[in-house]
Amino acid sequence: MSRAEKVFPDNLSVDTFAGFPVKDYLLARAWYERLLGRPPAFLPNDIEAVWELAEHRYVFIKVIPEHAGHASSLVFLGDLDNFIARNAD
């Protein structure tokens, strides 16, 4: 079993989000709509917009003016306890 297979086996559900803090929601949303060629897949609230790039792969913007120009990555694992147990060593 390769290291990648041990860390992320095929049966582990993994959702990834790349987040981009912005200052101006409307301006940023319009820019990402042009970049990605479509409107957001969903709007979780008044300060966020989310685009699905592929199954379980997302890009989002969120109004956080003091962090504009930075980015973050989020990974959601379907079975965190099993992931930790498999990779405890």
N, C-alpha and C positions, 0 to 999 in steps of 0.2 A: 504494500500500500504506500503510495507516495505521500509526502508531507501535506500537499494540498488536499488529497483525498481524506487524510486523517482530520485535518482542520475543518474542512467543509465537505462532508460526505454528500452524495447526490440527494439523499432523502431529507436534508436539512433545508427548511425554507428560509431564505435570506432576502430581505427587502433592503434596498439601499437608496438613500436620499442624499443628493448634493444640494446644499443650501447656500444661498447668496443674500446676505443682508443688503438692503437698499435704503436710500434716503427718501426717494420719491416713488411711491407705489405705482401711480398711474403711468409715469414715464417708464419705469422699469418693466412693468407688465407689458406695455406696448412694444418695448424693445425685444423682450423675450418671445412675444407672439410672432414678431417678424423673424427673429432668429430661428425659432423652431417651426414656423409655418402653420401654427394653429393656436387657438385659445387654450387656456389652462384646462386640464382634465377635471380639476375640482378646486374650489375656493373654501378652505377650511374656516376662514374668518375674514374680517375686514382688512387685515394687514398681511395676508399670505395668499400666494397663488402657486399651484402645483401642476407640473406637466409630467405625464408618463412617457418616458422615452422608449421603454420596452417593458415587458412583463416584470414587475417587481423592481423597476429601475426608474427613479424619479429625480427631477430637478425642481427646486422650489425657491421662491423669493419671499422675503419677510422684511417688513419695515423695522429696522434696527439701525437708525442713523449713525450711532456712535461706532458701529462695526462695518459700515458700508465699505466695500473694497476688500473685505476678507471673505472667507468661505468656510464651510464646515461640512463634514460628512457624517451621516447617521447610518448605522447598520442595525436592523432589527432581525433577530434570530428567532425562528419558530419554536425552538426548544433550547432555551438557554441552559437549563440544568444539564441536559445531555451534552451540549457543546463543552461546558466547563469540565464535566467528568471525563470526556474523551481527550481533553487537552491539558489535563491537570499536571501531567509530567512535563 
